[in-house]
Amino acid sequence: MILITGATGNIGKELVTWLSPEGVPLRIVTRDERKAAHLDARIERIIGNLGDRATVQRAVQGVERLFMVSLLTGEGDAADPMLIEEARRAGVQQVVKVSSLGTNGNSAMGRRHREKERLIEASGMAWTFLRPGSFMSNALQWSTPIRTQGTVFTPTADGKVAPIAPKDIAAVAAVALTTPGHEGQIYELTGPELLSAHDQVRILAGVLGRPIKCTDVPVTAAGENVRKSGAPEWMVEGLMELWTAVRSGNGTTRTAEVERITGRPAQTFEAWCQEHRAAFA
C-alpha cells in the first residue's frame, strides 16, 4: 500500500495518474471528498486533515510506502512531524519526500525543507528525497494578468532557471516508490532547458498565438504584493531570496536526472504550455 499526501495538488494528482493503471494499491488523504470523486474507485480515501492525529493514524495503517509533500504553511510545522512520527510507528518502510533544490543553500524555504528531511533521516525509515527546482506550473499565476493586461510581471529579470513539469517529478516519484535501489538517494530534478521569465513568456505567446509583454519589476515590489496577499513573512523573505538569486544568475542548475531515472526525456516548457493553453484562454 502506498499513501499519497497532496493527492489533489500539482504533483500528487500526476502521481496518482502514473500509479493507478499499474494496479498499485493506493490510499490518499484529502479534506474535500469532491476533489477525489473522479479518481478510480479502487483508490482508498481518507477524508480528513493531516493536522489531526486520528486522521493520520488511520491513514498510515498498513502502509508500506509514503509519498510526502510537505506543508510549507504554519500548519505544516506540527502536521509534518506528526505524520513522520505516526508513519514510523505504523511500520512504514520508505518515505519519498518532495523537497527543493533550495535545500542546498541557506534560504528560508530551503531550511524548512531540510528540517523535514532531517526528521525523516532520524526516524529510521528508508528515504528518498526529490529536490526539484522551479515548477513549470508556476506560470499558471500569470493567467490573470495575461487575460486582463496582456502582460507578465517578473522579479527575476533575465535570470535563468530550468523549470520542471510536475508530471516529471511524479514520474520519478513513481519509480522510487515501486522499484528497489532508491533508498538513501537524493535526486535533484530540473527540466531540460535554461529559460528566463522572458524566454518562457515568448514561448507561451507563441503557443497562444498572441503577443504577451514581459515587464521586469523590483524584487521588493513583488515581495510586497505577496505580503499583501496574506503570505507569512518567512515565505515572503524566502521568495525574495529566491528571486534575487535567480536574478543574479545563481539559478542555473540543470540536471538530466528525470531521463536517467525514468528512461524518458523531461518535458519541454513548450510542450507543457500546449497541454495547459486552456488555462490562459
ZADO-1210 file (C-alpha; in nm, 4 decimals, padded with zeros to 6 digits):
<atoms>
<atom x="00.0000" y="00.0000" z="00.0000" code="MET" pos="1"/>
<atom x="00.1250" y="00.3480" z="-00.0940" code="ILE" pos="2"/>
<atom x="-00.0100" y="00.6534" z="00.0870" code="LEU" pos="3"/>
<atom x="-00.0103" y="00.9717" z="-00.1192" code="ILE" pos="4"/>
<atom x="-00.0384" y="01.3066" z="00.0556" code="THR" pos="5"/>
<atom x="-00.1175" y="01.6124" z="-00.1544" code="GLY" pos="6"/>
<atom x="-00.3020" y="01.3838" z="-00.3963" code="ALA" pos="7"/>
<atom x="-00.5098" y="01.6677" z="-00.5428" code="THR" pos="8"/>
<atom x="-00.2102" y="01.9011" z="-00.5838" code="GLY" pos="9"/>
<atom x="00.0065" y="01.9586" z="-00.8899" code="ASN" pos="10"/>
<atom x="00.2427" y="01.6669" z="-00.8228" code="ILE" pos="11"/>
<atom x="00.0141" y="01.4337" z="-00.6285" code="GLY" pos="12"/>
<atom x="-00.2562" y="01.4181" z="-00.8923" code="LYS" pos="13"/>
<atom x="00.0067" y="01.3337" z="-01.1542" code="GLU" pos="14"/>
<atom x="00.1459" y="01.0597" z="-00.9308" code="LEU" pos="15"/>
<atom x="-00.1994" y="00.9062" z="-00.8961" code="VAL" pos="16"/>
<atom x="-00.2226" y="00.9126" z="-01.2768" code="THR" pos="17"/>
<atom x="00.1111" y="00.7311" z="-01.3086" code="TRP" pos="18"/>
<atom x="00.0355" y="00.4628" z="-01.0479" code="LEU" pos="19"/>
<atom x="-00.3366" y="00.3915" z="-01.0982" code="SER" pos="20"/>
<atom x="-00.3006" y="00.1991" z="-01.4281" code="PRO" pos="21"/>
<atom x="-00.0335" y="-00.0195" z="-01.2682" code="GLU" pos="22"/>
<atom x="-00.2820" y="-00.1555" z="-01.0167" code="GLY" pos="23"/>
<atom x="-00.0697" y="-00.0463" z="-00.7226" code="VAL" pos="24"/>
<atom x="-00.2794" y="-00.0315" z="-00.4026" code="PRO" pos="25"/>
<atom x="-00.3166" y="00.3394" z="-00.3271" code="LEU" pos="26"/>
<atom x="-00.4570" y="00.5457" z="-00.0440" code="ARG" pos="27"/>
<atom x="-00.4973" y="00.9228" z="-00.0424" code="ILE" pos="28"/>
<atom x="-00.5807" y="01.1820" z="00.2196" code="VAL" pos="29"/>
<atom x="-00.7994" y="01.4759" z="00.1235" code="THR" pos="30"/>
<atom x="-01.0022" y="01.7328" z="00.3100" code="ARG" pos="31"/>
<atom x="-01.2563" y="01.7636" z="00.0292" code="ASP" pos="32"/>
<atom x="-01.4109" y="01.4387" z="-00.0916" code="GLU" pos="33"/>
<atom x="-01.5409" y="01.6147" z="-00.4036" code="ARG" pos="34"/>
<atom x="-01.1842" y="01.6732" z="-00.5264" code="LYS" pos="35"/>
<atom x="-01.1274" y="01.2980" z="-00.5285" code="ALA" pos="36"/>
<atom x="-01.4625" y="01.1999" z="-00.6784" code="ALA" pos="37"/>
<atom x="-01.3140" y="01.1450" z="-01.0258" code="HIS" pos="38"/>
<atom x="-01.0488" y="00.9002" z="-00.9084" code="LEU" pos="39"/>
<atom x="-01.0541" y="00.5268" z="-00.9693" code="ASP" pos="40"/>
<atom x="-01.2886" y="00.3627" z="-00.7199" code="ALA" pos="41"/>
<atom x="-01.0109" y="00.1231" z="-00.6172" code="ARG" pos="42"/>
<atom x="-00.8170" y="00.4090" z="-00.4564" code="ILE" pos="43"/>
<atom x="-00.8824" y="00.4270" z="-00.0831" code="GLU" pos="44"/>
<atom x="-00.9799" y="00.7669" z="00.0503" code="ARG" pos="45"/>
<atom x="-00.9228" y="00.9054" z="00.3964" code="ILE" pos="46"/>
<atom x="-01.1275" y="01.2208" z="00.4359" code="ILE" pos="47"/>
<atom x="-00.9720" y="01.4475" z="00.6904" code="GLY" pos="48"/>
<atom x="-00.6971" y="01.6853" z="00.7888" code="ASN" pos="49"/>
<atom x="-00.3331" y="01.5814" z="00.8200" code="LEU" pos="50"/>
<atom x="-00.3172" y="01.8097" z="01.1215" code="GLY" pos="51"/>
<atom x="-00.5484" y="01.5693" z="01.3063" code="ASP" pos="52"/>
<atom x="-00.3656" y="01.2793" z="01.4711" code="ARG" pos="53"/>
<atom x="-00.6583" y="01.0375" z="01.4477" code="ALA" pos="54"/>
<atom x="-00.6798" y="01.1012" z="01.0717" code="THR" pos="55"/>
<atom x="-00.3065" y="01.0466" z="01.0312" code="VAL" pos="56"/>
<atom x="-00.3154" y="00.7244" z="01.2329" code="GLN" pos="57"/>
<atom x="-00.5920" y="00.5846" z="01.0122" code="ARG" pos="58"/>
<atom x="-00.4078" y="00.6949" z="00.7005" code="ALA" pos="59"/>
<atom x="-00.0774" y="00.5209" z="00.7773" code="VAL" pos="60"/>
<atom x="-00.2156" y="00.1851" z="00.8944" code="GLN" pos="61"/>
<atom x="-00.0983" y="-00.0946" z="00.6645" code="GLY" pos="62"/>
<atom x="00.1075" y="00.1445" z="00.4515" code="VAL" pos="63"/>
<atom x="00.4472" y="00.0319" z="00.3230" code="GLU" pos="64"/>
<atom x="00.5494" y="00.3479" z="00.1373" code="ARG" pos="65"/>
<atom x="00.4628" y="00.7130" z="00.1887" code="LEU" pos="66"/>
<atom x="00.4737" y="00.9922" z="-00.0673" code="PHE" pos="67"/>
<atom x="00.5048" y="01.3148" z="00.1259" code="MET" pos="68"/>
<atom x="00.4505" y="01.6710" z="00.0111" code="VAL" pos="69"/>
<atom x="00.5463" y="01.8999" z="00.2969" code="SER" pos="70"/>
<atom x="00.3065" y="02.1675" z="00.4123" code="LEU" pos="71"/>
<atom x="00.5002" y="02.4941" z="00.3966" code="LEU" pos="72"/>
<atom x="00.2353" y="02.6830" z="00.5892" code="THR" pos="73"/>
<atom x="00.2392" y="02.7241" z="00.9661" code="GLY" pos="74"/>
<atom x="00.0113" y="02.4202" z="00.9826" code="GLU" pos="75"/>
<atom x="00.2924" y="02.2042" z="00.8488" code="GLY" pos="76"/>
<atom x="00.5169" y="02.2873" z="01.1433" code="ASP" pos="77"/>
<atom x="00.3111" y="02.0471" z="01.3542" code="ALA" pos="78"/>
<atom x="00.1459" y="01.8282" z="01.0889" code="ALA" pos="79"/>
<atom x="00.4601" y="01.7096" z="00.9086" code="ASP" pos="80"/>
<atom x="00.6469" y="01.5917" z="01.2218" code="PRO" pos="81"/>
<atom x="00.3304" y="01.4147" z="01.3361" code="MET" pos="82"/>
<atom x="00.2946" y="01.2376" z="01.0011" code="LEU" pos="83"/>
<atom x="00.6580" y="01.1241" z="01.0160" code="ILE" pos="84"/>
<atom x="00.6171" y="01.0043" z="01.3744" code="GLU" pos="85"/>
<atom x="00.2971" y="00.8091" z="01.3059" code="GLU" pos="86"/>
<atom x="00.4390" y="00.6615" z="00.9850" code="ALA" pos="87"/>
<atom x="00.7362" y="00.5285" z="01.1820" code="ARG" pos="88"/>
<atom x="00.5089" y="00.3813" z="01.4498" code="ARG" pos="89"/>
<atom x="00.2938" y="00.2134" z="01.1864" code="ALA" pos="90"/>
<atom x="00.5942" y="00.0432" z="01.0277" code="GLY" pos="91"/>
<atom x="00.6117" y="00.2432" z="00.7035" code="VAL" pos="92"/>
<atom x="00.9220" y="00.1222" z="00.5214" code="GLN" pos="93"/>
<atom x="01.0056" y="00.4133" z="00.2908" code="GLN" pos="94"/>
<atom x="00.9273" y="00.7838" z="00.2615" code="VAL" pos="95"/>
<atom x="00.9618" y="00.9612" z="-00.0721" code="VAL" pos="96"/>
<atom x="00.9573" y="01.3312" z="00.0067" code="LYS" pos="97"/>
<atom x="00.9298" y="01.6257" z="-00.2292" code="VAL" pos="98"/>
<atom x="01.1854" y="01.8764" z="-00.1126" code="SER" pos="99"/>
<atom x="01.3603" y="02.1582" z="-00.3024" code="SER" pos="100"/>
<atom x="01.6828" y="02.2453" z="-00.4792" code="LEU" pos="101"/>
<atom x="01.6947" y="02.5333" z="-00.2325" code="GLY" pos="102"/>
<atom x="01.7709" y="02.2830" z="00.0419" code="THR" pos="103"/>
<atom x="02.1325" y="02.3033" z="-00.0719" code="ASN" pos="104"/>
<atom x="02.1508" y="02.6714" z="00.0231" code="GLY" pos="105"/>
<atom x="02.0530" y="02.8833" z="00.3186" code="ASN" pos="106"/>
<atom x="01.7178" y="03.0217" z="00.2065" code="SER" pos="107"/>
<atom x="01.4189" y="03.0319" z="00.4404" code="ALA" pos="108"/>
<atom x="01.2302" y="02.7777" z="00.2293" code="MET" pos="109"/>
<atom x="01.5354" y="02.5580" z="00.1922" code="GLY" pos="110"/>
<atom x="01.5868" y="02.5489" z="00.5674" code="ARG" pos="111"/>
<atom x="01.2271" y="02.4405" z="00.6240" code="ARG" pos="112"/>
<atom x="01.2573" y="02.1585" z="00.3748" code="HIS" pos="113"/>
<atom x="01.5863" y="02.0486" z="00.5276" code="ARG" pos="114"/>
<atom x="01.4308" y="02.0399" z="00.8752" code="GLU" pos="115"/>
<atom x="01.1701" y="01.7928" z="00.7468" code="LYS" pos="116"/>
<atom x="01.4378" y="01.5873" z="00.5727" code="GLU" pos="117"/>
<atom x="01.6332" y="01.5595" z="00.8973" code="ARG" pos="118"/>
<atom x="01.3251" y="01.4343" z="01.0807" code="LEU" pos="119"/>
<atom x="01.2812" y="01.1612" z="00.8215" code="ILE" pos="120"/>
<atom x="01.6501" y="01.0673" z="00.8373" code="GLU" pos="121"/>
<atom x="01.6296" y="01.0393" z="01.2157" code="ALA" pos="122"/>
<atom x="01.3151" y="00.8229" z="01.2010" code="SER" pos="123"/>
<atom x="01.4975" y="00.5117" z="01.0845" code="GLY" pos="124"/>
<atom x="01.2679" y="00.4725" z="00.7820" code="MET" pos="125"/>
<atom x="01.4282" y="00.4425" z="00.4406" code="ALA" pos="126"/>
<atom x="01.4012" y="00.7652" z="00.2465" code="TRP" pos="127"/>
<atom x="01.4302" y="00.9184" z="-00.0977" code="THR" pos="128"/>
<atom x="01.4411" y="01.2969" z="-00.1359" code="PHE" pos="129"/>
<atom x="01.3255" y="01.4610" z="-00.4582" code="LEU" pos="130"/>
<atom x="01.4648" y="01.8119" z="-00.4891" code="ARG" pos="131"/>
<atom x="01.3031" y="01.9878" z="-00.7848" code="PRO" pos="132"/>
<atom x="01.3776" y="02.3422" z="-00.8907" code="GLY" pos="133"/>
<atom x="01.1264" y="02.5868" z="-01.0347" code="SER" pos="134"/>
<atom x="00.7950" y="02.4353" z="-01.1470" code="PHE" pos="135"/>
<atom x="00.6538" y="02.4995" z="-01.4946" code="MET" pos="136"/>
<atom x="00.3144" y="02.5206" z="-01.3254" code="SER" pos="137"/>
<atom x="00.4289" y="02.8444" z="-01.1566" code="ASN" pos="138"/>
<atom x="00.3433" y="03.0049" z="-01.4902" code="ALA" pos="139"/>
<atom x="-00.0261" y="02.9495" z="-01.4121" code="LEU" pos="140"/>
<atom x="-00.0073" y="03.2532" z="-01.1829" code="GLN" pos="141"/>
<atom x="00.0376" y="03.4584" z="-01.4986" code="TRP" pos="142"/>
<atom x="-00.3049" y="03.3647" z="-01.6347" code="SER" pos="143"/>
<atom x="-00.4969" y="03.6574" z="-01.4830" code="THR" pos="144"/>
<atom x="-00.2521" y="03.9366" z="-01.5779" code="PRO" pos="145"/>
<atom x="-00.2261" y="03.7846" z="-01.9259" code="ILE" pos="146"/>
<atom x="-00.6033" y="03.7849" z="-01.9692" code="ARG" pos="147"/>
<atom x="-00.6586" y="04.1277" z="-01.8166" code="THR" pos="148"/>
<atom x="-00.3454" y="04.3194" z="-01.9197" code="GLN" pos="149"/>
<atom x="-00.1643" y="04.1093" z="-02.1769" code="GLY" pos="150"/>
<atom x="00.1407" y="04.1390" z="-01.9517" code="THR" pos="151"/>
<atom x="00.3516" y="03.9241" z="-01.7213" code="VAL" pos="152"/>
<atom x="00.5417" y="04.0921" z="-01.4384" code="PHE" pos="153"/>
<atom x="00.8647" y="03.9260" z="-01.3261" code="THR" pos="154"/>
<atom x="01.1104" y="03.9985" z="-01.0424" code="PRO" pos="155"/>
<atom x="01.3798" y="03.7711" z="-01.1916" code="THR" pos="156"/>
<atom x="01.4675" y="03.9829" z="-01.4981" code="ALA" pos="157"/>
<atom x="01.6925" y="03.7839" z="-01.7345" code="ASP" pos="158"/>
<atom x="01.7926" y="03.5267" z="-01.4732" code="GLY" pos="159"/>
<atom x="01.7509" y="03.1712" z="-01.5965" code="LYS" pos="160"/>
<atom x="01.6197" y="02.8533" z="-01.4353" code="VAL" pos="161"/>
<atom x="01.5396" y="02.5079" z="-01.5727" code="ALA" pos="162"/>
<atom x="01.1689" y="02.4709" z="-01.4858" code="PRO" pos="163"/>
<atom x="01.0296" y="02.1202" z="-01.4488" code="ILE" pos="164"/>
<atom x="00.6827" y="01.9851" z="-01.5204" code="ALA" pos="165"/>
<atom x="00.5056" y="01.8442" z="-01.2114" code="PRO" pos="166"/>
<atom x="00.4315" y="01.5257" z="-01.4040" code="LYS" pos="167"/>
<atom x="00.8055" y="01.4637" z="-01.4393" code="ASP" pos="168"/>
<atom x="00.8531" y="01.4946" z="-01.0630" code="ILE" pos="169"/>
<atom x="00.5655" y="01.2495" z="-01.0236" code="ALA" pos="170"/>
<atom x="00.7230" y="01.0113" z="-01.2746" code="ALA" pos="171"/>
<atom x="01.0438" y="00.9997" z="-01.0718" code="VAL" pos="172"/>
<atom x="00.8408" y="00.9516" z="-00.7535" code="ALA" pos="173"/>
<atom x="00.6538" y="00.6608" z="-00.9134" code="ALA" pos="174"/>
<atom x="00.9816" y="00.4878" z="-00.9954" code="VAL" pos="175"/>
<atom x="01.1216" y="00.5497" z="-00.6471" code="ALA" pos="176"/>
<atom x="00.8062" y="00.4122" z="-00.4845" code="LEU" pos="177"/>
<atom x="00.7743" y="00.0976" z="-00.6936" code="THR" pos="178"/>
<atom x="01.1276" y="-00.0187" z="-00.7736" code="THR" pos="179"/>
<atom x="01.4240" y="-00.1020" z="-00.5488" code="PRO" pos="180"/>
<atom x="01.7517" y="00.0841" z="-00.5214" code="GLY" pos="181"/>
<atom x="01.6314" y="00.4369" z="-00.4432" code="HIS" pos="182"/>
<atom x="01.6681" y="00.4251" z="-00.0673" code="GLU" pos="183"/>
<atom x="01.9028" y="00.6903" z="00.0691" code="GLY" pos="184"/>
<atom x="01.9102" y="00.8752" z="-00.2626" code="GLN" pos="185"/>
<atom x="01.8741" y="01.2490" z="-00.3273" code="ILE" pos="186"/>
<atom x="01.7564" y="01.3399" z="-00.6764" code="TYR" pos="187"/>
<atom x="01.7970" y="01.6974" z="-00.7984" code="GLU" pos="188"/>
<atom x="01.5297" y="01.7389" z="-01.0629" code="LEU" pos="189"/>
<atom x="01.5010" y="02.0055" z="-01.3315" code="THR" pos="190"/>
<atom x="01.3581" y="02.0488" z="-01.6760" code="GLY" pos="191"/>
<atom x="01.5735" y="02.0241" z="-01.9896" code="PRO" pos="192"/>
<atom x="01.6076" y="02.3954" z="-02.0737" code="GLU" pos="193"/>
<atom x="01.7511" y="02.7027" z="-01.9048" code="LEU" pos="194"/>
<atom x="01.4917" y="02.9757" z="-01.9529" code="LEU" pos="195"/>
<atom x="01.4368" y="03.3253" z="-01.8195" code="SER" pos="196"/>
<atom x="01.0860" y="03.4532" z="-01.7496" code="ALA" pos="197"/>
<atom x="01.1161" y="03.6481" z="-02.0747" code="HIS" pos="198"/>
<atom x="01.2002" y="03.3249" z="-02.2599" code="ASP" pos="199"/>
<atom x="00.9027" y="03.1487" z="-02.1040" code="GLN" pos="200"/>
<atom x="00.6671" y="03.4316" z="-02.1940" code="VAL" pos="201"/>
<atom x="00.7872" y="03.4271" z="-02.5556" code="ARG" pos="202"/>
<atom x="00.7269" y="03.0527" z="-02.5739" code="ILE" pos="203"/>
<atom x="00.3827" y="03.0857" z="-02.4153" code="LEU" pos="204"/>
<atom x="00.2911" y="03.3711" z="-02.6511" code="ALA" pos="205"/>
<atom x="00.3884" y="03.1539" z="-02.9468" code="GLY" pos="206"/>
<atom x="00.1697" y="02.8688" z="-02.8248" code="VAL" pos="207"/>
<atom x="-00.1268" y="03.1011" z="-02.7617" code="LEU" pos="208"/>
<atom x="-00.0744" y="03.2863" z="-03.0879" code="GLY" pos="209"/>
<atom x="-00.0940" y="03.6317" z="-02.9361" code="ARG" pos="210"/>
<atom x="00.1538" y="03.8880" z="-02.8046" code="PRO" pos="211"/>
<atom x="00.2330" y="03.8972" z="-02.4340" code="ILE" pos="212"/>
<atom x="00.4545" y="04.1622" z="-02.2792" code="LYS" pos="213"/>
<atom x="00.7033" y="04.0700" z="-02.0054" code="CYS" pos="214"/>
<atom x="00.7870" y="04.3522" z="-01.7656" code="THR" pos="215"/>
<atom x="01.0608" y="04.3497" z="-01.5033" code="ASP" pos="216"/>
<atom x="00.9664" y="04.4655" z="-01.1531" code="VAL" pos="217"/>
<atom x="01.1858" y="04.5140" z="-00.8438" code="PRO" pos="218"/>
<atom x="01.2194" y="04.2204" z="-00.6073" code="VAL" pos="219"/>
<atom x="01.0944" y="04.4369" z="-00.3206" code="THR" pos="220"/>
<atom x="00.7780" y="04.5314" z="-00.5099" code="ALA" pos="221"/>
<atom x="00.6997" y="04.1696" z="-00.5929" code="ALA" pos="222"/>
<atom x="00.7619" y="04.0756" z="-00.2311" code="GLY" pos="223"/>
<atom x="00.5230" y="04.3428" z="-00.1102" code="GLU" pos="224"/>
<atom x="00.2499" y="04.2062" z="-00.3377" code="ASN" pos="225"/>
<atom x="00.2977" y="03.8598" z="-00.1874" code="VAL" pos="226"/>
<atom x="00.2892" y="04.0098" z="00.1618" code="ARG" pos="227"/>
<atom x="-00.0402" y="04.1855" z="00.0827" code="LYS" pos="228"/>
<atom x="-00.1886" y="03.8524" z="-00.0244" code="SER" pos="229"/>
<atom x="-00.1526" y="03.7324" z="00.3354" code="GLY" pos="230"/>
<atom x="00.1545" y="03.5111" z="00.2983" code="ALA" pos="231"/>
<atom x="00.3623" y="03.4642" z="00.6154" code="PRO" pos="232"/>
<atom x="00.6726" y="03.6780" z="00.6467" code="GLU" pos="233"/>
<atom x="00.9146" y="03.3831" z="00.6218" code="TRP" pos="234"/>
<atom x="00.7588" y="03.2914" z="00.2857" code="MET" pos="235"/>
<atom x="00.7866" y="03.6483" z="00.1572" code="VAL" pos="236"/>
<atom x="01.1516" y="03.6576" z="00.2611" code="GLU" pos="237"/>
<atom x="01.2142" y="03.3150" z="00.1085" code="GLY" pos="238"/>
<atom x="01.0655" y="03.4156" z="-00.2250" code="LEU" pos="239"/>
<atom x="01.2639" y="03.7372" z="-00.2309" code="MET" pos="240"/>
<atom x="01.5830" y="03.5416" z="-00.1603" code="GLU" pos="241"/>
<atom x="01.4993" y="03.3055" z="-00.4448" code="LEU" pos="242"/>
<atom x="01.4189" y="03.5830" z="-00.6919" code="TRP" pos="243"/>
<atom x="01.7360" y="03.7680" z="-00.6030" code="THR" pos="244"/>
<atom x="01.9449" y="03.4548" z="-00.6532" code="ALA" pos="245"/>
<atom x="01.7873" y="03.3836" z="-00.9934" code="VAL" pos="246"/>
<atom x="01.8192" y="03.7473" z="-01.0980" code="ARG" pos="247"/>
<atom x="02.1897" y="03.7324" z="-01.0083" code="SER" pos="248"/>
<atom x="02.2466" y="03.4262" z="-01.2275" code="GLY" pos="249"/>
<atom x="02.2554" y="03.1732" z="-00.9438" code="ASN" pos="250"/>
<atom x="01.9582" y="02.9627" z="-01.0541" code="GLY" pos="251"/>
<atom x="02.1150" y="02.7846" z="-01.3491" code="THR" pos="252"/>
<atom x="02.1255" y="02.4288" z="-01.2141" code="THR" pos="253"/>
<atom x="02.0217" y="02.1811" z="-01.4807" code="ARG" pos="254"/>
<atom x="02.0268" y="01.8030" z="-01.4483" code="THR" pos="255"/>
<atom x="01.9309" y="01.5018" z="-01.6579" code="ALA" pos="256"/>
<atom x="01.8006" y="01.3014" z="-01.3614" code="GLU" pos="257"/>
<atom x="01.4448" y="01.2728" z="-01.4957" code="VAL" pos="258"/>
<atom x="01.5612" y="01.0910" z="-01.8076" code="GLU" pos="259"/>
<atom x="01.8190" y="00.8853" z="-01.6196" code="ARG" pos="260"/>
<atom x="01.5651" y="00.7572" z="-01.3672" code="ILE" pos="261"/>
<atom x="01.2523" y="00.7251" z="-01.5813" code="THR" pos="262"/>
<atom x="01.4123" y="00.6397" z="-01.9158" code="GLY" pos="263"/>
<atom x="01.2369" y="00.9220" z="-02.0996" code="ARG" pos="264"/>
<atom x="01.3241" y="01.2887" z="-02.1567" code="PRO" pos="265"/>
<atom x="01.1815" y="01.5562" z="-01.9314" code="ALA" pos="266"/>
<atom x="00.9021" y="01.7618" z="-02.0840" code="GLN" pos="267"/>
<atom x="00.9883" y="02.0914" z="-02.2532" code="THR" pos="268"/>
<atom x="00.8225" y="02.4142" z="-02.1479" code="PHE" pos="269"/>
<atom x="00.6596" y="02.4491" z="-02.4901" code="GLU" pos="270"/>
<atom x="00.5003" y="02.1057" z="-02.4566" code="ALA" pos="271"/>
<atom x="00.3761" y="02.1972" z="-02.1080" code="TRP" pos="272"/>
<atom x="00.2227" y="02.5183" z="-02.2492" code="CYS" pos="273"/>
<atom x="00.0471" y="02.3214" z="-02.5201" code="GLN" pos="274"/>
<atom x="-00.1075" y="02.0947" z="-02.2569" code="GLU" pos="275"/>
<atom x="-00.2220" y="02.3898" z="-02.0429" code="HIS" pos="276"/>
<atom x="-00.3135" y="02.6508" z="-02.3015" code="ARG" pos="277"/>
<atom x="-00.6777" y="02.6487" z="-02.1896" code="ALA" pos="278"/>
<atom x="-00.5712" y="02.7940" z="-01.8537" code="ALA" pos="279"/>
<atom x="-00.4558" y="03.1115" z="-02.0306" code="PHE" pos="280"/>
<atom x="-00.7509" y="03.1482" z="-02.2681" code="ALA" pos="281"/>
</atoms>
